[in-house]
């Protein structure tokens, strides 16, 4: 059974909630998600932007995603991030200028109905994870201090 968890931001909360309810789609709509780890834990598929922190969270949690890079990000870095995931079959990418409800629903439906595709994206997403990133950073800082 499909259920949507949607973080809207403050301005769009009422409109988005109303649309899901009007269309009788099971939903949990909130302006902001305090505990992303809980949202990721229950998600099979994540639709989101492609910032570095978001992608690191997706890879650490091994989540399949449809990435929609923010088109005004500095040096187009979100598209580059998303392309890296898409090129490794770790996510689907839709450019913001190409995005509409029909395209997004087609992508979601194709993933839901294509057997193992969500699991394949999840596995490949996990390959980007650097589980020891904190230790690596500490080691690098200590090395710099030692000169």
NUNU-284217 format. One line per field, with one value per atom (N, C-alpha, C): atom name; x, y, z. Coordinates in nm, 2 decimals. Each point is the difference from the previous one (the first is absolute). Layout:
BEGIN
atom <- (CA, ...)
x <- (X, ...)
y <- (Y, ...)
z <- (Z, ...)
***
This chain:
BEGIN
atom <- (N, CA, C, N, CA, C, N, CA, C, N, CA, C, N, CA, C, N, CA, C, N, CA, C, N, CA, C, N, CA, C, N, CA, C, N, CA, C, N, CA, C, N, CA, C, N, CA, C, N, CA, C, N, CA, C, N, CA, C, N, CA, C, N, CA, C, N, CA, C, N, CA, C, N, CA, C, N, CA, C, N, CA, C, N, CA, C, N, CA, C, N, CA, C, N, CA, C, N, CA, C, N, CA, C, N, CA, C, N, CA, C, N, CA, C, N, CA, C, N, CA, C, N, CA, C, N, CA, C, N, CA, C, N, CA, C, N, CA, C, N, CA, C, N, CA, C, N, CA, C, N, CA, C, N, CA, C, N, CA, C, N, CA, C, N, CA, C, N, CA, C, N, CA, C, N, CA, C, N, CA, C, N, CA, C, N, CA, C, N, CA, C, N, CA, C, N, CA, C, N, CA, C, N, CA, C, N, CA, C, N, CA, C, N, CA, C, N, CA, C, N, CA, C, N, CA, C, N, CA, C, N, CA, C, N, CA, C, N, CA, C, N, CA, C, N, CA, C, N, CA, C, N, CA, C, N, CA, C, N, CA, C, N, CA, C, N, CA, C, N, CA, C, N, CA, C, N, CA, C, N, CA, C, N, CA, C, N, CA, C, N, CA, C, N, CA, C, N, CA, C, N, CA, C, N, CA, C, N, CA, C, N, CA, C, N, CA, C, N, CA, C, N, CA, C, N, CA, C, N, CA, C, N, CA, C, N, CA, C, N, CA, C, N, CA, C, N, CA, C, N, CA, C, N, CA, C, N, CA, C, N, CA, C, N, CA, C, N, CA, C, N, CA, C, N, CA, C, N, CA, C, N, CA, C, N, CA, C, N, CA, C, N, CA, C, N, CA, C, N, CA, C, N, CA, C, N, CA, C, N, CA, C, N, CA, C, N, CA, C, N, CA, C, N, CA, C, N, CA, C, N, CA, C, N, CA, C, N, CA, C, N, CA, C, N, CA, C, N, CA, C, N, CA, C, N, CA, C, N, CA, C, N, CA, C, N, CA, C, N, CA, C, N, CA, C, N, CA, C, N, CA, C, N, CA, C, N, CA, C, N, CA, C, N, CA, C, N, CA, C, N, CA, C, N, CA, C, N, CA, C, N, CA, C)
x <- (0.08, -0.08, 0.09, -0.03, 0.07, -0.04, 0.10, -0.02, 0.11, -0.04, 0.09, 0.04, 0.13, 0.05, 0.06, -0.05, 0.03, 0.04, 0.12, 0.05, -0.02, -0.08, -0.05, 0.07, 0.05, 0.03, -0.13, 0.02, -0.11, -0.11, 0.04, -0.09, -0.09, 0.04, -0.08, -0.07, 0.01, -0.06, -0.15, -0.08, -0.14, -0.05, 0.06, -0.04, 0.03, 0.12, 0.05, -0.09, -0.02, -0.08, -0.14, -0.06, -0.13, -0.01, 0.10, 0.00, 0.01, 0.09, 0.00, -0.13, -0.06, -0.13, -0.11, 0.00, -0.10, 0.01, 0.12, 0.02, 0.01, -0.04, 0.00, 0.13, 0.11, 0.13, 0.05, 0.03, 0.05, 0.13, 0.00, 0.11, 0.03, 0.12, 0.05, 0.07, -0.06, 0.06, 0.04, 0.12, 0.05, 0.09, 0.00, 0.09, 0.15, 0.03, 0.14, 0.01, 0.10, 0.02, 0.12, -0.03, 0.11, 0.10, -0.06, 0.09, 0.00, 0.09, 0.00, 0.03, 0.08, 0.03, -0.13, -0.10, -0.12, -0.08, 0.00, -0.06, 0.07, 0.14, 0.07, -0.03, -0.01, -0.02, -0.13, -0.10, -0.13, -0.01, 0.09, -0.01, 0.06, -0.07, 0.05, 0.06, -0.05, 0.04, -0.01, 0.11, 0.00, 0.01, -0.09, 0.01, 0.05, 0.11, 0.07, 0.09, 0.06, 0.10, 0.13, 0.11, 0.13, 0.11, -0.02, 0.11, 0.09, 0.12, 0.10, -0.04, -0.06, -0.04, -0.11, -0.10, -0.11, 0.05, 0.09, 0.05, 0.08, 0.08, 0.07, -0.09, -0.11, -0.11, -0.06, -0.04, -0.06, 0.10, 0.12, 0.10, 0.02, 0.01, 0.02, -0.12, -0.12, -0.12, -0.03, 0.07, -0.02, -0.14, -0.04, -0.13, 0.00, -0.10, -0.03, -0.06, 0.03, -0.05, -0.02, -0.09, -0.01, 0.05, 0.11, 0.06, -0.04, -0.03, -0.04, 0.09, 0.12, 0.10, -0.06, 0.04, -0.04, 0.07, -0.07, 0.06, 0.09, -0.02, 0.07, 0.12, 0.03, 0.11, 0.14, 0.08, 0.13, 0.08, 0.04, 0.08, -0.07, -0.13, -0.09, 0.04, 0.05, 0.05, -0.10, -0.13, -0.10, -0.02, 0.00, -0.02, 0.12, 0.12, 0.12, -0.01, -0.05, -0.01, -0.10, -0.12, -0.10, 0.04, 0.08, 0.05, 0.09, 0.08, 0.09, -0.08, -0.11, -0.08, -0.07, -0.06, -0.07, 0.09, 0.12, 0.10, 0.03, 0.00, 0.03, -0.13, -0.11, -0.13, -0.03, 0.03, -0.03, -0.12, -0.05, -0.12, -0.05, -0.12, -0.05, 0.01, 0.02, 0.01, -0.10, -0.06, -0.09, 0.04, 0.03, 0.04, -0.13, 0.02, -0.11, -0.08, 0.07, -0.07, -0.08, 0.02, -0.07, -0.11, 0.00, -0.09, -0.15, -0.09, -0.14, -0.06, -0.13, -0.06, 0.00, -0.03, -0.01, 0.13, 0.11, 0.13, 0.04, -0.02, 0.03, -0.08, -0.13, -0.08, 0.04, 0.04, 0.04, 0.13, 0.09, 0.13, -0.03, -0.09, -0.03, -0.07, -0.10, -0.07, 0.09, 0.09, 0.10, 0.09, 0.04, 0.08, -0.08, -0.12, -0.08, -0.04, -0.02, -0.05, 0.12, 0.12, 0.11, 0.07, -0.07, 0.06, 0.11, 0.12, 0.12, 0.07, -0.05, 0.07, 0.02, -0.09, 0.02, 0.12, 0.00, 0.10, 0.14, 0.00, 0.12, 0.06, -0.09, 0.04, 0.05, -0.06, 0.04, 0.14, 0.02, 0.13, 0.11, -0.03, 0.10, 0.02, -0.10, 0.01, 0.09, -0.01, 0.09, 0.14, 0.04, 0.14, 0.06, -0.08, 0.06, 0.03, -0.05, 0.02, 0.14, 0.04, 0.13, -0.02, -0.03, -0.04, 0.11, 0.12, 0.11, 0.04, -0.09, 0.04, 0.05, -0.07, 0.04, 0.14, 0.03, 0.14, 0.10, -0.03, 0.09, 0.03, -0.11, 0.02, 0.09, -0.03, 0.09, 0.14, 0.02, 0.14, 0.07, -0.08, 0.06, 0.03, -0.08, 0.02, 0.12, 0.02, 0.11, 0.13, -0.01, 0.12, 0.04, -0.10, 0.03, 0.07, -0.05, 0.05, 0.15, 0.02, 0.14, 0.09, -0.05, 0.08, 0.06)
y <- (-0.12, 0.12, 0.12, 0.10, 0.12, 0.10, 0.06, 0.11, 0.10, 0.12, 0.11, 0.07, 0.02, 0.09, 0.12, 0.12, 0.12, 0.11, 0.05, 0.12, 0.11, 0.10, 0.10, 0.14, 0.03, 0.13, 0.07, 0.11, 0.07, 0.05, 0.05, 0.07, -0.09, -0.12, -0.09, -0.11, 0.00, -0.11, -0.01, 0.10, -0.01, -0.05, 0.06, -0.04, -0.15, -0.04, -0.14, -0.10, 0.03, -0.09, -0.01, 0.11, 0.00, -0.08, 0.01, -0.07, -0.16, -0.04, -0.14, -0.05, 0.07, -0.04, 0.00, 0.10, 0.01, -0.12, -0.05, -0.11, -0.14, 0.01, -0.12, -0.08, 0.07, -0.07, 0.00, -0.11, -0.01, 0.09, 0.08, 0.10, 0.04, 0.04, 0.07, 0.12, 0.12, 0.12, 0.09, 0.05, 0.08, 0.12, 0.11, 0.11, -0.04, -0.07, -0.04, -0.13, -0.08, -0.13, 0.02, -0.01, 0.01, -0.11, -0.12, -0.12, -0.07, 0.04, -0.06, -0.15, -0.04, -0.14, -0.09, 0.06, -0.08, 0.00, 0.11, 0.01, -0.10, 0.00, -0.09, -0.14, -0.03, -0.14, -0.06, 0.08, -0.06, 0.02, 0.07, 0.03, -0.12, -0.03, -0.09, 0.08, 0.12, 0.09, 0.14, 0.08, 0.14, 0.09, 0.10, 0.10, 0.13, 0.05, 0.11, 0.08, 0.10, 0.08, -0.08, 0.05, -0.08, 0.07, 0.07, 0.05, -0.10, 0.04, -0.10, -0.07, 0.07, -0.06, -0.10, 0.04, -0.09, -0.13, 0.02, -0.12, -0.09, 0.06, -0.08, -0.07, 0.06, -0.07, -0.11, 0.02, -0.10, -0.12, 0.02, -0.11, -0.07, 0.07, -0.06, -0.09, 0.04, -0.08, -0.10, 0.01, -0.09, 0.02, 0.12, 0.03, 0.03, -0.06, 0.03, 0.14, 0.07, 0.14, 0.04, 0.10, 0.08, 0.14, 0.04, 0.12, 0.11, 0.12, 0.12, 0.11, 0.01, 0.10, 0.14, 0.08, 0.14, 0.08, 0.06, 0.05, 0.13, 0.06, 0.12, -0.02, -0.12, -0.03, 0.05, 0.04, 0.06, -0.10, 0.04, -0.08, -0.13, 0.01, -0.12, -0.12, 0.01, -0.12, -0.10, 0.03, -0.10, -0.09, 0.06, -0.08, -0.10, 0.05, -0.08, -0.12, 0.04, -0.11, -0.10, 0.04, -0.09, -0.08, 0.06, -0.08, -0.11, 0.03, -0.11, -0.12, 0.03, -0.11, -0.07, 0.08, -0.06, -0.08, 0.04, -0.07, -0.13, -0.02, -0.12, -0.08, 0.03, -0.06, -0.01, 0.11, 0.01, 0.10, 0.06, 0.09, 0.03, 0.05, 0.06, 0.15, 0.07, 0.14, 0.06, 0.11, 0.08, 0.14, 0.07, 0.14, 0.08, 0.11, 0.08, 0.06, 0.04, 0.06, -0.11, -0.13, -0.10, -0.06, 0.04, -0.05, 0.04, -0.09, 0.03, -0.13, 0.02, -0.11, -0.13, 0.01, -0.13, -0.07, 0.07, -0.06, -0.06, 0.07, -0.05, -0.13, 0.01, -0.12, -0.12, 0.03, -0.11, -0.07, 0.09, -0.06, -0.08, 0.05, -0.07, -0.13, 0.00, -0.12, -0.10, 0.04, -0.09, -0.07, 0.07, -0.06, -0.10, 0.04, -0.09, -0.13, 0.01, -0.12, -0.08, 0.05, -0.07, -0.09, -0.08, -0.10, 0.05, -0.03, 0.02, 0.13, 0.09, 0.12, 0.09, 0.01, 0.08, -0.06, -0.13, -0.07, 0.02, 0.00, 0.02, 0.14, 0.10, 0.14, 0.01, -0.06, 0.01, -0.06, -0.12, -0.06, 0.09, 0.05, 0.09, 0.13, 0.05, 0.12, -0.03, -0.11, -0.04, 0.01, -0.03, 0.00, 0.13, 0.11, 0.14, 0.03, -0.08, 0.02, 0.00, 0.09, 0.00, -0.01, -0.12, -0.02, 0.04, 0.01, 0.04, 0.15, 0.08, 0.14, 0.08, -0.02, 0.08, -0.04, -0.12, -0.05, 0.05, 0.00, 0.04, 0.15, 0.08, 0.14, 0.03, -0.07, 0.02, -0.03, -0.11, -0.04, 0.11, 0.05, 0.11, 0.12, 0.04, 0.11, -0.02, -0.12, -0.03, 0.01, -0.05, 0.01, 0.14, 0.09, 0.14, 0.06, -0.03, 0.05, -0.04, -0.12, -0.05, 0.06, 0.04, 0.07, -0.09)
z <- (0.00, 0.00, 0.00, -0.08, -0.02, 0.11, 0.06, 0.10, -0.03, 0.00, -0.03, 0.13, 0.02, 0.11, -0.08, 0.03, -0.08, 0.09, -0.02, 0.07, -0.09, 0.03, -0.09, 0.02, 0.11, 0.04, 0.05, 0.07, 0.06, -0.09, -0.11, -0.09, -0.08, -0.03, -0.08, 0.08, 0.13, 0.08, -0.03, 0.02, -0.01, -0.14, -0.10, -0.14, -0.03, 0.04, -0.03, 0.08, 0.13, 0.08, -0.06, -0.04, -0.06, -0.13, -0.08, -0.13, 0.02, 0.10, 0.03, 0.05, 0.09, 0.06, -0.11, -0.08, -0.10, -0.10, -0.02, -0.09, 0.07, 0.13, 0.08, 0.00, 0.01, 0.01, 0.14, 0.05, 0.14, 0.01, 0.10, 0.01, 0.14, 0.02, 0.12, -0.06, 0.01, -0.05, 0.12, -0.01, 0.11, -0.06, 0.06, -0.05, 0.01, 0.10, 0.03, 0.07, -0.04, 0.07, 0.09, 0.13, 0.10, 0.00, -0.01, 0.01, -0.14, -0.09, -0.13, 0.00, 0.10, 0.01, 0.01, 0.07, 0.01, -0.14, -0.07, -0.13, -0.09, 0.00, -0.09, 0.04, 0.13, 0.04, -0.06, -0.01, -0.06, -0.15, -0.06, -0.14, -0.09, -0.11, -0.10, -0.11, -0.02, -0.11, 0.05, -0.03, 0.04, -0.13, 0.00, -0.11, 0.07, -0.05, 0.06, -0.09, 0.06, -0.07, 0.01, -0.05, -0.01, 0.06, 0.12, 0.08, 0.05, 0.04, 0.05, 0.12, 0.10, 0.12, -0.02, -0.08, -0.03, -0.07, -0.09, -0.07, 0.10, 0.09, 0.10, 0.09, 0.03, 0.09, -0.08, -0.13, -0.08, -0.01, -0.03, -0.02, 0.14, 0.10, 0.13, 0.04, -0.03, 0.02, -0.11, -0.11, -0.11, -0.06, -0.03, -0.05, -0.15, -0.07, -0.14, 0.00, -0.11, -0.01, -0.14, -0.01, -0.12, 0.03, -0.06, 0.03, -0.09, 0.05, -0.07, 0.04, -0.08, 0.04, 0.00, 0.11, 0.01, -0.11, -0.10, -0.12, 0.03, 0.12, 0.03, 0.09, 0.03, 0.09, -0.06, 0.08, -0.04, -0.09, -0.12, -0.09, -0.04, 0.00, -0.04, 0.07, 0.13, 0.07, 0.03, 0.01, 0.03, -0.12, -0.12, -0.12, -0.01, 0.03, -0.01, 0.10, 0.12, 0.11, -0.05, -0.05, -0.04, -0.12, -0.09, -0.11, 0.04, 0.10, 0.05, 0.05, 0.07, 0.05, -0.11, -0.10, -0.11, -0.09, -0.02, -0.08, 0.05, 0.14, 0.06, 0.04, -0.06, 0.02, 0.15, 0.07, 0.14, 0.02, -0.10, 0.01, -0.14, -0.01, -0.13, 0.02, -0.11, 0.00, -0.09, 0.04, -0.08, 0.02, -0.11, 0.01, 0.04, 0.08, 0.04, -0.12, -0.10, -0.12, -0.07, 0.02, -0.07, 0.09, 0.13, 0.10, -0.01, 0.00, 0.02, 0.06, 0.04, 0.08, -0.08, -0.13, -0.08, -0.01, -0.02, -0.01, 0.14, 0.10, 0.14, 0.03, -0.03, 0.03, -0.09, -0.12, -0.09, 0.06, 0.05, 0.05, 0.13, 0.08, 0.13, -0.04, -0.08, -0.04, -0.07, -0.08, -0.07, 0.11, 0.10, 0.10, 0.09, 0.03, 0.08, -0.07, -0.13, -0.08, -0.06, 0.01, -0.07, 0.10, 0.08, 0.08, 0.09, -0.04, 0.09, -0.02, -0.09, -0.03, 0.12, 0.09, 0.12, 0.09, 0.01, 0.07, -0.07, -0.13, -0.07, 0.02, -0.01, 0.03, 0.14, 0.10, 0.14, 0.02, -0.06, 0.01, -0.06, -0.11, -0.07, 0.08, 0.06, 0.08, 0.12, 0.06, 0.11, -0.03, -0.13, -0.04, 0.01, 0.01, 0.01, 0.15, 0.09, 0.14, 0.04, 0.08, 0.07, 0.15, 0.04, 0.14, 0.10, -0.04, 0.09, -0.02, -0.06, -0.04, 0.12, 0.12, 0.12, 0.04, 0.00, 0.04, -0.10, -0.13, -0.10, 0.01, 0.03, 0.02, 0.13, 0.10, 0.12, -0.03, -0.07, -0.04, -0.08, -0.09, -0.09, 0.08, 0.10, 0.08, 0.09, 0.06, 0.08, -0.09, -0.12, -0.09, -0.03, -0.02, -0.02, 0.12, 0.12, 0.12, 0.02, -0.03, 0.02, -0.11, -0.11, -0.10, -0.10)
***
